[in-house]
């Protein structure tokens, strides 16, 4: 009886030693880890840049980049095409009025927030079109065949860098000319040196962008508002058409 008891006791002890060894078996752990492994998530990067529209497609927008966020400097000076889908938010002006992609035109200044893991393949999440309607007031000091130079006395809130400078503004077929409080339509040929004028104009870049130089920038008149001889108007005289936010 004692011998039988000893045999049973030895068998139990042997099994107790073997169980921890099986629990620690690397085969089971390795198989479980391999089976449940997942691929690392793909990082989607956010980008910000701004510039002038050069092409508008049915679901794409191409921009000549003039200004970038701190991590997108490689885009500066390049032409970038972004995809535009049904979730892209497109707005215009200070009030961020919703507009359609088709409302954008070549030359419009826009800011774009986009995503994409590759700079060559980005989708726009937000597109904001700026008014690009600056204002200066002063006296005409010279006239060209399609330009006028204004000795600036007053400016809009974002154009103060132009104050007390002679600024040349180009004109185009879309420039309008008006006179006086009633804004009577006139022609370019009616302008005279010495006239006090308020000029609403577009710039070919962003005043606040690093590297923008107003002395070499191109300005194109949208409206020339003529007042009396050497009468410098206030910005309020054209406030309804000028920008409150330009960059």
Buried (B, 14 or more C-beta within 10 A) or exposed (E): EEEEEEEEEEEEEEEEEEEEEEEEEEEEEEEEEEEEEEEEEEEEEEBBBBBBBBEBEEEEBBBBBBBBBEEBEEBBEEEBBBBBEEEBEBBBBEEBEEBEBEEBEEEBBBBBBBEBEEBEEBBBBBBBBBBBBBBBBBBBBEBEEEBBBBBBBBBBEBBEEBBEBEBEBBBEEEBBBBBEEEBEEBEBEEBEEEBBBBBBBBBBBBBEBEEBEBEEBEBBBBBBBBBEEEEBBEBEBBEEBBBEEBB
